Amino acid sequence: MANLLHDFTKEDPWRIFRIMGELVEGFDLFSKVDNAVCIFGSSRTKPPDKYYHLAQKTAELLVRSGYTVVTGAGPGIMEAANKGAKEAGGASIGLNILIPAKQKPNRFITKLLEFRYFFVRKVMFVKYGKAFVFFPGGYGTLDEFTECVTLVQTRRVDPIPIILVGASYWQEFLDWLKKTPVRAGAILPHELGLFSVVDKPEAVIQRIGDFYHTNHTTDSSPTTE
């Protein structure tokens, strides 16, 4: 009997209950959160890096502008953003992922949720985020960026500010998008306007503010400030 029960808990039907539990816990937390802005970026960015300090400053300005900062809870850019939010006296939320290469939540989080499933964690970001801000990062950051853009492109979510920070970091990626997918017709030219590129924390705040005061309009192409 014990073996049968053990086998059952490893099967897909049992996982549904874990998934439901994570969704319920996330929905409960965010039902009490207003104006969440999600910040993404590399977990490998260290404090001396300029983007660490830019992320910290951006989070600080977001809190002072009435927003709640949400990150993936880890080190690097996530730590910087949580630090800026906490030191500015705001809510500093971290959505940690439980993976084999264990990611330890950073110490600047004021509210923490942990997830087994990446897709449930993404639901929380996308469902409750009022804006998405992407600092330099790797595969994970690119995955989150392209999924957010795809959801807006396919009208599965309403238009929302999607902002890349660091023109020099993202420029070759943008050039590739124009040179290859756009030329091939895989991406339409106007779909590059689903996101924008800035360099300064103040520009992030301005972009979000402008978006919510101009009927959700977007530019026809990525712009750099």
GUFI-399407 format. One line per 2 residues: number of its first residue (from 1); their letters; for each residue x, y, z of N, C-alpha, C. Coordinates in nm, 4 decimals. Layout:
NUM> A> X,Y,Z,X,Y,Z,X,Y,Z ~ ...
END
This chain:
1> MA> 0.0837,-0.1210,0.0000,0.0000,0.0000,0.0000,0.0866,0.1252,0.0000 ~ 0.1921,0.1247,0.0815,0.2818,0.2400,0.0892,0.3471,0.2674,-0.0453
3> NL> 0.3868,0.1589,-0.1150,0.4499,0.1759,-0.2453,0.3530,0.2325,-0.3471 ~ 0.2267,0.1859,-0.3415,0.1264,0.2375,-0.4335,0.1043,0.3860,-0.4126
5> LH> 0.0972,0.4273,-0.2868,0.0785,0.5688,-0.2557,0.1980,0.6498,-0.3020 ~ 0.3171,0.5970,-0.2801,0.4391,0.6661,-0.3219,0.4407,0.6845,-0.4737
7> DF> 0.4002,0.5796,-0.5476,0.3968,0.5887,-0.6928,0.2944,0.6914,-0.7393 ~ 0.1799,0.6955,-0.6729,0.0742,0.7883,-0.7119,0.1188,0.9335,-0.7003
9> TK> 0.1930,0.9638,-0.5954,0.2332,1.1023,-0.5748,0.3338,1.1497,-0.6786 ~ 0.3889,1.0574,-0.7559,0.4836,1.0965,-0.8597,0.4161,1.1168,-0.9949
11> ED> 0.2898,1.0829,-1.0039,0.2201,1.0903,-1.1311,0.1633,1.2294,-1.1543 ~ 0.1353,1.2586,-1.2830,0.0875,1.3912,-1.3215,-0.0401,1.4362,-1.2490
13> PW> -0.1411,1.3503,-1.2292,-0.2612,1.3976,-1.1594,-0.2309,1.4593,-1.0225 ~ -0.1324,1.4024,-0.9506,-0.0991,1.4559,-0.8189,-0.0371,1.5948,-0.8303
15> RI> 0.0357,1.6184,-0.9381,0.1000,1.7484,-0.9567,-0.0025,1.8615,-0.9697 ~ -0.1219,1.8272,-1.0147,-0.2259,1.9289,-1.0290,-0.2525,1.9983,-0.8965
17> FR> -0.2493,1.9223,-0.7871,-0.2759,1.9813,-0.6564,-0.1642,2.0765,-0.6155 ~ -0.0406,2.0406,-0.6485,0.0705,2.1326,-0.6210,0.0553,2.2608,-0.7027
19> IM> 0.0197,2.2442,-0.8290,0.0015,2.3599,-0.9168,-0.1108,2.4476,-0.8647 ~ -0.2206,2.3866,-0.8262,-0.3336,2.4627,-0.7718,-0.2919,2.5385,-0.6462
21> GE> -0.2154,2.4717,-0.5609,-0.1707,2.5358,-0.4378,-0.0843,2.6579,-0.4664 ~ 0.0062,2.6469,-0.5634,0.0921,2.7606,-0.5972,0.0104,2.8754,-0.6563
23> LV> -0.0869,2.8428,-0.7401,-0.1717,2.9468,-0.7988,-0.2524,3.0191,-0.6910 ~ -0.3128,2.9421,-0.6019,-0.3945,3.0020,-0.4959,-0.3095,3.0921,-0.4067
25> EG> -0.1923,3.0442,-0.3692,-0.1041,3.1237,-0.2831,-0.0631,3.2537,-0.3523 ~ -0.0309,3.2431,-0.4806,0.0073,3.3628,-0.5555,-0.1077,3.4599,-0.5714
27> FD> -0.2255,3.4095,-0.6065,-0.3420,3.4966,-0.6215,-0.3752,3.5666,-0.4904 ~ -0.3608,3.4942,-0.3802,-0.3905,3.5529,-0.2493,-0.2934,3.6670,-0.2176
29> LF> -0.1650,3.6455,-0.2435,-0.0672,3.7513,-0.2174,-0.0950,3.8742,-0.3020 ~ -0.1147,3.8549,-0.4319,-0.1267,3.9701,-0.5210,-0.2622,4.0386,-0.5135
31> SK> -0.3593,3.9742,-0.4502,-0.4875,4.0419,-0.4300,-0.4720,4.1617,-0.3371 ~ -0.3597,4.1650,-0.2647,-0.3337,4.2742,-0.1701,-0.2266,4.3699,-0.2232
33> VD> -0.1857,4.3528,-0.3490,-0.0769,4.4325,-0.4062,-0.1313,4.5238,-0.5155 ~ -0.0922,4.6491,-0.5101,-0.1326,4.7454,-0.6126,-0.0116,4.7904,-0.6939
35> NA> -0.0357,4.8174,-0.8219,0.0652,4.8807,-0.9083,0.1995,4.8078,-0.9079 ~ 0.1966,4.6786,-0.9335,0.3208,4.6013,-0.9354,0.3980,4.6250,-1.0649
37> VC> 0.5276,4.6495,-1.0520,0.6175,4.6581,-1.1670,0.7202,4.5464,-1.1522 ~ 0.7326,4.4638,-1.2547,0.8209,4.3475,-1.2501,0.9557,4.3811,-1.3118
39> IF> 1.0614,4.3535,-1.2380,1.1969,4.3818,-1.2847,1.2714,4.2498,-1.3052 ~ 1.3310,4.2350,-1.4243,1.4020,4.1136,-1.4615,1.5465,4.1462,-1.4966
41> GS> 1.6335,4.0465,-1.4878,1.7731,4.0656,-1.5258,1.8588,3.9525,-1.4739 ~ 1.9836,3.9565,-1.5079,2.0749,3.8473,-1.4768,2.0968,3.8293,-1.3274
43> SR> 2.1004,3.7021,-1.2863,2.1341,3.6701,-1.1477,2.2844,3.6789,-1.1246 ~ 2.3619,3.6950,-1.2309,2.5077,3.6947,-1.2213,2.5680,3.8345,-1.2153
45> TK> 2.4866,3.9356,-1.2184,2.5359,4.0729,-1.2118,2.5791,4.1061,-1.0692 ~ 2.6985,4.1579,-1.0529,2.7545,4.1874,-0.9208,2.7410,4.3364,-0.8876
47> PP> 2.7439,4.3705,-0.7581,2.7270,4.5102,-0.7158,2.8164,4.6126,-0.7855 ~ 2.9402,4.5834,-0.8226,3.0185,4.6880,-0.8921,2.9651,4.7231,-1.0304
49> DK> 2.8871,4.6335,-1.0912,2.8369,4.6555,-1.2265,2.7402,4.7740,-1.2295 ~ 2.7487,4.8534,-1.3359,2.6635,4.9723,-1.3443,2.5156,4.9357,-1.3491
51> YY> 2.4838,4.8186,-1.4074,2.3435,4.7819,-1.4172,2.2858,4.7393,-1.2826 ~ 2.3697,4.6909,-1.1932,2.3245,4.6631,-1.0568,2.2752,4.7929,-0.9925
53> HL> 2.3545,4.8969,-1.0059,2.3184,5.0253,-0.9450,2.1999,5.0901,-1.0167 ~ 2.1911,5.0707,-1.1487,2.0761,5.1242,-1.2214,1.9471,5.0538,-1.1795
55> AQ> 1.9536,4.9238,-1.1582,1.8356,4.8497,-1.1141,1.7930,4.8937,-0.9742 ~ 1.8905,4.9134,-0.8870,1.8602,4.9589,-0.7514,1.7943,5.0968,-0.7545
57> KT> 1.8486,5.1867,-0.8353,1.7935,5.3217,-0.8454,1.6542,5.3198,-0.9084 ~ 1.6364,5.2362,-1.0093,1.5059,5.2265,-1.0744,1.3992,5.1807,-0.9757
59> AE> 1.4310,5.0800,-0.8964,1.3355,5.0299,-0.7975,1.3032,5.1366,-0.6931 ~ 1.4055,5.2091,-0.6525,1.3837,5.3168,-0.5557,1.2870,5.4211,-0.6113
61> LL> 1.3080,5.4623,-0.7352,1.2206,5.5622,-0.7969,1.0797,5.5080,-0.8179 ~ 1.0686,5.3803,-0.8505,0.9365,5.3199,-0.8667,0.8572,5.3258,-0.7364
63> VR> 0.9220,5.2902,-0.6261,0.8549,5.2953,-0.4961,0.8118,5.4383,-0.4640 ~ 0.8996,5.5325,-0.4878,0.8675,5.6727,-0.4589,0.7572,5.7255,-0.5506
65> SG> 0.7326,5.6557,-0.6605,0.6262,5.6937,-0.7535,0.4978,5.6152,-0.7290 ~ 0.4963,5.5339,-0.6249,0.3743,5.4630,-0.5868,0.3611,5.3218,-0.6390
67> YT> 0.4695,5.2640,-0.6881,0.4649,5.1276,-0.7415,0.5220,5.0270,-0.6411 ~ 0.4824,4.9018,-0.6588,0.5386,4.7898,-0.5839,0.6352,4.7145,-0.6741
69> VV> 0.7512,4.6807,-0.6236,0.8529,4.6136,-0.7034,0.8453,4.4622,-0.6834 ~ 0.8447,4.3899,-0.7957,0.8413,4.2441,-0.7939,0.9593,4.1917,-0.8756
71> TG> 1.0322,4.0953,-0.8205,1.1445,4.0339,-0.8915,1.1369,3.8818,-0.8805 ~ 1.2345,3.8152,-0.9414,1.2443,3.6706,-0.9315,1.3126,3.6218,-0.8059
73> AG> 1.3453,3.7147,-0.7138,1.3909,3.6831,-0.5773,1.5381,3.6459,-0.5630 ~ 1.6084,3.6270,-0.6729,1.7456,3.5798,-0.6637,1.8485,3.6895,-0.6448
75> PG> 1.9752,3.6594,-0.6731,2.0829,3.7583,-0.6625,2.0892,3.8463,-0.7879 ~ 2.1972,3.9220,-0.8005,2.2176,4.0020,-0.9206,2.1197,4.1170,-0.9339
77> IM> 2.0643,4.1326,-1.0530,1.9687,4.2401,-1.0797,1.8484,4.2296,-0.9876 ~ 1.8041,4.1079,-0.9606,1.6886,4.0883,-0.8724,1.7181,4.1422,-0.7325
79> EA> 1.8354,4.1098,-0.6813,1.8764,4.1600,-0.5500,1.8821,4.3118,-0.5497 ~ 1.9391,4.3681,-0.6554,1.9520,4.5136,-0.6636,1.8152,4.5808,-0.6586
81> AN> 1.7202,4.5269,-0.7344,1.5864,4.5859,-0.7365,1.5165,4.5716,-0.6021 ~ 1.5250,4.4538,-0.5416,1.4654,4.4360,-0.4091,1.5300,4.5279,-0.3063
83> KG> 1.6599,4.5474,-0.3185,1.7304,4.6364,-0.2262,1.6815,4.7798,-0.2411 ~ 1.6715,4.8268,-0.3651,1.6243,4.9627,-0.3878,1.4842,4.9840,-0.3357
85> AK> 1.3982,4.8848,-0.3566,1.2599,4.8969,-0.3109,1.2510,4.8993,-0.1591 ~ 1.3233,4.8088,-0.0952,1.3173,4.8009,0.0509,1.3745,4.9261,0.1151
87> EA> 1.4876,4.9719,0.0644,1.5514,5.0898,0.1236,1.4691,5.2168,0.1009 ~ 1.3812,5.2137,-0.0012,1.2927,5.3277,-0.0249,1.1653,5.3176,0.0581
89> GG> 1.1537,5.2087,0.1360,1.0391,5.1936,0.2244,0.9182,5.1299,0.1601 ~ 0.9370,5.0642,0.0458,0.8247,5.0038,-0.0227,0.8201,4.8534,-0.0068
91> AS> 0.7119,4.7934,-0.0586,0.7021,4.6477,-0.0615,0.8027,4.5953,-0.1629 ~ 0.8723,4.4895,-0.1250,0.9772,4.4322,-0.2085,0.9493,4.2829,-0.2211
93> IG> 0.8797,4.2456,-0.3293,0.8293,4.1096,-0.3439,0.9259,4.0252,-0.4271 ~ 0.9466,3.9006,-0.3852,1.0317,3.8088,-0.4584,0.9589,3.6793,-0.4871
95> LN> 0.9620,3.6381,-0.6142,0.8992,3.5121,-0.6554,1.0109,3.4137,-0.6893 ~ 1.0486,3.3347,-0.5923,1.1643,3.2471,-0.6091,1.1261,3.1177,-0.6804
97> IL> 1.2203,3.0637,-0.7573,1.1986,2.9375,-0.8256,1.2874,2.8302,-0.7639 ~ 1.2297,2.7139,-0.7378,1.3034,2.6024,-0.6804,1.3598,2.5175,-0.7944
99> IP> 1.4890,2.5265,-0.8161,1.5558,2.4553,-0.9248,1.6756,2.3788,-0.8693 ~ 1.7267,2.2798,-0.9431,1.8404,2.2010,-0.8936,1.9594,2.2869,-0.8531
101> AK> 1.9926,2.3876,-0.9358,2.0977,2.4818,-0.8966,2.0317,2.5839,-0.8057 ~ 2.0258,2.5530,-0.6788,1.9422,2.6257,-0.5840,1.9646,2.7761,-0.5883
103> QK> 1.8544,2.8492,-0.6017,1.8584,2.9944,-0.5986,1.8125,3.0418,-0.4611 ~ 1.9018,3.1000,-0.3873,1.8704,3.1484,-0.2531,1.8069,3.2864,-0.2620
105> PN> 1.6896,3.3057,-0.2018,1.6267,3.4381,-0.2041,1.7175,3.5428,-0.1416 ~ 1.7217,3.6591,-0.2017,1.8057,3.7659,-0.1466,1.7438,3.8237,-0.0194
107> RF> 1.8253,3.8933,0.0575,1.7849,3.9365,0.1924,1.7033,4.0657,0.1946 ~ 1.6717,4.1201,0.0781,1.5994,4.2469,0.0739,1.4513,4.2295,0.0430
109> IT> 1.4061,4.1056,0.0405,1.2659,4.0765,0.0112,1.1809,4.0955,0.1361 ~ 1.0678,4.1624,0.1202,0.9753,4.1772,0.2328,0.8589,4.0781,0.2241
111> KL> 0.8314,4.0282,0.1026,0.7296,3.9248,0.0837,0.7850,3.8234,-0.0157 ~ 0.7853,3.6961,0.0245,0.8454,3.5922,-0.0569,0.7460,3.4812,-0.0875
113> LE> 0.7434,3.4397,-0.2144,0.6728,3.3186,-0.2557,0.7727,3.2297,-0.3292 ~ 0.7585,3.0976,-0.3121,0.8473,3.0049,-0.3811,0.7651,2.9106,-0.4680
115> FR> 0.8192,2.8812,-0.5859,0.7472,2.8023,-0.6852,0.8304,2.6840,-0.7330 ~ 0.7629,2.5730,-0.7567,0.8266,2.4586,-0.8224,0.8201,2.4733,-0.9740
117> YF> 0.7178,2.5443,-1.0207,0.6886,2.5461,-1.1638,0.7104,2.6851,-1.2225 ~ 0.7947,2.6893,-1.3243,0.8232,2.8169,-1.3898,0.6957,2.8804,-1.4451
119> FV> 0.6091,2.8004,-1.5038,0.4931,2.8595,-1.5704,0.3969,2.9236,-1.4709 ~ 0.3854,2.8675,-1.3505,0.2999,2.9299,-1.2487,0.3611,3.0628,-1.2046
121> RK> 0.4901,3.0623,-1.1857,0.5614,3.1858,-1.1496,0.5401,3.2927,-1.2566 ~ 0.5457,3.2534,-1.3834,0.5237,3.3500,-1.4914,0.3817,3.4056,-1.4897
123> VM> 0.2866,3.3221,-1.4553,0.1483,3.3699,-1.4453,0.1393,3.4869,-1.3489 ~ 0.2094,3.4773,-1.2354,0.2039,3.5843,-1.1356,0.2630,3.7141,-1.1900
125> FV> 0.3753,3.7023,-1.2600,0.4346,3.8217,-1.3196,0.3394,3.8868,-1.4194 ~ 0.2873,3.8052,-1.5099,0.2101,3.8599,-1.6221,0.0708,3.9057,-1.5790
127> KY> 0.0072,3.8315,-1.4910,-0.1288,3.8658,-1.4502,-0.1337,3.9953,-1.3706 ~ -0.0326,4.0187,-1.2874,-0.0409,4.1314,-1.1952,0.0548,4.2458,-1.2261
129> GK> 0.1479,4.2279,-1.3172,0.2413,4.3353,-1.3477,0.1764,4.4475,-1.4273 ~ 0.2018,4.5709,-1.3875,0.1558,4.6883,-1.4617,0.2607,4.7352,-1.5615
131> AF> 0.3823,4.6833,-1.5481,0.4909,4.7136,-1.6414,0.5990,4.6091,-1.6207 ~ 0.6764,4.5847,-1.7274,0.7875,4.4902,-1.7213,0.9154,4.5618,-1.7609
133> VF> 1.0156,4.5533,-1.6748,1.1424,4.6239,-1.6972,1.2534,4.5199,-1.7032 ~ 1.3256,4.5186,-1.8147,1.4282,4.4173,-1.8374,1.5673,4.4789,-1.8413
135> FP> 1.6497,4.4385,-1.7455,1.7904,4.4771,-1.7448,1.8688,4.3673,-1.8168 ~ 1.9961,4.3910,-1.8479,2.0752,4.2889,-1.9153,2.0685,4.1538,-1.8445
137> GG> 2.0522,4.0494,-1.9243,2.0430,3.9155,-1.8685,2.0669,3.8109,-1.9746 ~ 2.0499,3.6856,-1.9354,2.0778,3.5741,-2.0248,1.9519,3.5037,-2.0708
139> YG> 1.9585,3.3699,-2.0763,1.8469,3.2923,-2.1289,1.7160,3.3190,-2.0546 ~ 1.7226,3.3220,-1.9219,1.6006,3.3421,-1.8444,1.5364,3.4763,-1.8723
141> TL> 1.6189,3.5806,-1.8787,1.5680,3.7151,-1.9059,1.5088,3.7223,-2.0460 ~ 1.5776,3.6626,-2.1432,1.5268,3.6614,-2.2799,1.3959,3.5841,-2.2901
143> DE> 1.3866,3.4752,-2.2170,1.2634,3.3961,-2.2158,1.1472,3.4790,-2.1635 ~ 1.1694,3.5474,-2.0531,1.0635,3.6286,-1.9934,1.0274,3.7465,-2.0837
145> FT> 1.1283,3.8081,-2.1446,1.1025,3.9207,-2.2352,1.0194,3.8763,-2.3553 ~ 1.0622,3.7704,-2.4238,0.9910,3.7288,-2.5446,0.8504,3.6783,-2.5138
147> EC> 0.8322,3.6167,-2.3969,0.6975,3.5729,-2.3625,0.6053,3.6918,-2.3377 ~ 0.6552,3.7930,-2.2671,0.5735,3.9122,-2.2429,0.5354,3.9801,-2.3742
149> VT> 0.6325,3.9950,-2.4637,0.6049,4.0581,-2.5931,0.5052,3.9744,-2.6732 ~ 0.5227,3.8424,-2.6706,0.4333,3.7539,-2.7455,0.2904,3.7643,-2.6961
151> LV> 0.2716,3.7724,-2.5645,0.1372,3.7818,-2.5086,0.0675,3.9110,-2.5509 ~ 0.1432,4.0195,-2.5594,0.0852,4.1451,-2.6076,0.0616,4.1370,-2.7580
153> QT> 0.1587,4.0841,-2.8315,0.1470,4.0715,-2.9769,0.0234,3.9913,-3.0168 ~ -0.0031,3.8840,-2.9442,-0.1155,3.7965,-2.9772,-0.2453,3.8384,-2.9078
155> RR> -0.2400,3.9501,-2.8364,-0.3565,4.0078,-2.7677,-0.4136,3.9156,-2.6612 ~ -0.3270,3.8352,-2.6042,-0.3701,3.7546,-2.4901,-0.3703,3.8377,-2.3626
157> VD> -0.2951,3.9464,-2.3613,-0.3013,4.0449,-2.2532,-0.3115,4.1829,-2.3165 ~ -0.3605,4.2776,-2.2402,-0.3695,4.4153,-2.2893,-0.2299,4.4737,-2.3072
159> PI> -0.2157,4.5754,-2.3934,-0.0862,4.6436,-2.4055,-0.0363,4.6895,-2.2693 ~ 0.0936,4.6827,-2.2511,0.1559,4.7142,-2.1227,0.2967,4.7652,-2.1493
161> PI> 0.3491,4.8533,-2.0666,0.4875,4.8986,-2.0885,0.5867,4.7830,-2.0740 ~ 0.6644,4.7605,-2.1780,0.7729,4.6622,-2.1766,0.8998,4.7390,-2.2102
163> IL> 0.9918,4.7457,-2.1148,1.1054,4.8370,-2.1260,1.2373,4.7617,-2.1109 ~ 1.3247,4.7795,-2.2072,1.4614,4.7271,-2.1988,1.5521,4.8384,-2.1490
165> VG> 1.6332,4.8098,-2.0488,1.7260,4.9092,-1.9950,1.8686,4.8748,-2.0396 ~ 1.9344,4.9709,-2.1035,2.0726,4.9513,-2.1463,2.0850,4.9374,-2.2966
167> AS> 2.0820,5.0506,-2.3678,2.0853,5.0470,-2.5138,2.2087,4.9751,-2.5666 ~ 2.3239,4.9975,-2.5046,2.4470,4.9367,-2.5544,2.4427,4.7842,-2.5416
169> YW> 2.3755,4.7341,-2.4378,2.3650,4.5889,-2.4191,2.2696,4.5276,-2.5211 ~ 2.1576,4.5928,-2.5460,2.0528,4.5341,-2.6272,2.0653,4.5661,-2.7763
171> QE> 2.1546,4.6571,-2.8138,2.1553,4.7066,-2.9506,2.1750,4.5976,-3.0555 ~ 2.2707,4.5072,-3.0339,2.2943,4.4027,-3.1332,2.1754,4.3071,-3.1445
173> FL> 2.1078,4.2848,-3.0351,1.9858,4.2037,-3.0366,1.8782,4.2735,-3.1201 ~ 1.8634,4.4039,-3.1011,1.7651,4.4794,-3.1787,1.8016,4.4818,-3.3266
175> DW> 1.9306,4.4976,-3.3542,1.9768,4.4957,-3.4937,1.9453,4.3622,-3.5597 ~ 1.9656,4.2534,-3.4849,1.9350,4.1204,-3.5380,1.7857,4.1050,-3.5658
177> LK> 1.7018,4.1551,-3.4747,1.5578,4.1469,-3.4968,1.5189,4.2155,-3.6275 ~ 1.5774,4.3336,-3.6514,1.5450,4.4085,-3.7734,1.6009,4.3393,-3.8977
179> KT> 1.7220,4.2865,-3.8858,1.7917,4.2314,-4.0019,1.7403,4.0934,-4.0421 ~ 1.6992,4.0139,-3.9436,1.6636,3.8757,-3.9757,1.5129,3.8477,-3.9642
181> PV> 1.4525,3.8461,-3.8432,1.3090,3.8142,-3.8373,1.2203,3.9140,-3.9123 ~ 1.2519,4.0441,-3.9028,1.1682,4.1423,-3.9722,1.1806,4.1262,-4.1236
183> RA> 1.3010,4.1133,-4.1731,1.3201,4.0958,-4.3178,1.2564,3.9684,-4.3693 ~ 1.2543,3.8656,-4.2834,1.1931,3.7390,-4.3242,1.0411,3.7404,-4.3118
185> GA> 0.9875,3.8460,-4.2517,0.8435,3.8551,-4.2330,0.7926,3.7835,-4.1099 ~ 0.8835,3.7313,-4.0282,0.8429,3.6616,-3.9060,0.7958,3.7589,-3.7981
187> IL> 0.8495,3.8793,-3.8013,0.8057,3.9884,-3.7139,0.7716,4.1065,-3.8044 ~ 0.6577,4.1688,-3.7814,0.6203,4.2850,-3.8602,0.6900,4.4087,-3.8041
189> PH> 0.7282,4.5038,-3.8892,0.8018,4.6215,-3.8400,0.7343,4.6928,-3.7240 ~ 0.6011,4.7072,-3.7314,0.5336,4.7809,-3.6240,0.5352,4.7048,-3.4921
191> EL> 0.5603,4.5727,-3.4965,0.5633,4.4946,-3.3730,0.6887,4.5207,-3.2911 ~ 0.7875,4.5864,-3.3497,0.9025,4.6302,-3.2707,0.8633,4.7431,-3.1747
193> GL> 0.7493,4.8031,-3.1996,0.7006,4.9083,-3.1107,0.6302,4.8575,-2.9868 ~ 0.6281,4.7261,-2.9682,0.5666,4.6698,-2.8478,0.6529,4.6902,-2.7248
195> FS> 0.7778,4.7336,-2.7457,0.8679,4.7597,-2.6338,0.9522,4.8821,-2.6661 ~ 1.0178,4.9354,-2.5644,1.1050,5.0517,-2.5833,1.2365,5.0280,-2.5113
197> VV> 1.3346,5.1110,-2.5425,1.4690,5.0980,-2.4854,1.5090,5.2306,-2.4223 ~ 1.5558,5.2253,-2.2992,1.6003,5.3459,-2.2286,1.7339,5.3169,-2.1604
199> DK> 1.7954,5.4229,-2.1115,1.9227,5.4069,-2.0409,1.9186,5.4517,-1.8952 ~ 1.8218,5.5354,-1.8603,1.8206,5.5964,-1.7278,1.6997,5.5515,-1.6459
201> PE> 1.7170,5.5374,-1.5145,1.6036,5.5018,-1.4283,1.4877,5.6009,-1.4413 ~ 1.5207,5.7276,-1.4539,1.4159,5.8294,-1.4674,1.3320,5.8066,-1.5930
203> AV> 1.3976,5.7566,-1.6985,1.3258,5.7299,-1.8227,1.2283,5.6137,-1.8072 ~ 1.2635,5.5166,-1.7224,1.1717,5.4052,-1.6952,1.0431,5.4587,-1.6331
205> IQ> 1.0582,5.5447,-1.5319,0.9418,5.6020,-1.4639,0.8596,5.6841,-1.5621 ~ 0.9279,5.7606,-1.6458,0.8595,5.8452,-1.7436,0.7809,5.7616,-1.8433
207> RI> 0.8421,5.6549,-1.8910,0.7744,5.5680,-1.9882,0.6463,5.5095,-1.9291 ~ 0.6560,5.4587,-1.8068,0.5384,5.3983,-1.7439,0.4305,5.5040,-1.7210
209> GD> 0.4719,5.6202,-1.6709,0.3763,5.7277,-1.6477,0.3095,5.7734,-1.7759 ~ 0.3872,5.7910,-1.8805,0.3321,5.8340,-2.0092,0.2327,5.7316,-2.0634
211> FY> 0.2673,5.6041,-2.0490,0.1807,5.4985,-2.1013,0.0420,5.5049,-2.0383 ~ 0.0383,5.5226,-1.9077,-0.0905,5.5209,-1.8396,-0.1612,5.6561,-1.8409
213> HT> -0.1037,5.7516,-1.9140,-0.1706,5.8803,-1.9298,-0.1958,5.9144,-2.0754 ~ -0.1712,5.8195,-2.1658,-0.1907,5.8467,-2.3087,-0.2673,5.7342,-2.3772
215> NH> -0.3678,5.6814,-2.3122,-0.4565,5.5818,-2.3719,-0.3846,5.4572,-2.4229 ~ -0.2769,5.4178,-2.3544,-0.2070,5.2937,-2.3865,-0.1486,5.2923,-2.5264
217> TT> -0.1099,5.4069,-2.5800,-0.0492,5.4079,-2.7121,0.0967,5.3700,-2.7038 ~ 0.1515,5.3137,-2.8133,0.2932,5.2782,-2.8200,0.3531,5.3356,-2.9467
219> DS> 0.4835,5.3550,-2.9470,0.5533,5.4023,-3.0654,0.5571,5.2946,-3.1730 ~ 0.5870,5.3346,-3.2947,0.5910,5.2393,-3.4050,0.7222,5.1627,-3.4127
221> SP> 0.8221,5.2051,-3.3363,0.9512,5.1350,-3.3354,1.0187,5.1587,-3.2035 ~ 1.1129,5.0710,-3.1635,1.1829,5.0896,-3.0375,1.2578,5.2228,-3.0384
223> TT> 1.2567,5.2914,-2.9270,1.3282,5.4172,-2.9166,1.4296,5.4089,-2.8052 ~ 1.5310,5.4919,-2.8134,1.6374,5.4919,-2.7153,1.6463,5.6299,-2.6522
225> E> 1.6604,5.6311,-2.5210,1.6788,5.7578,-2.4486,1.8091,5.7523,-2.3713
END
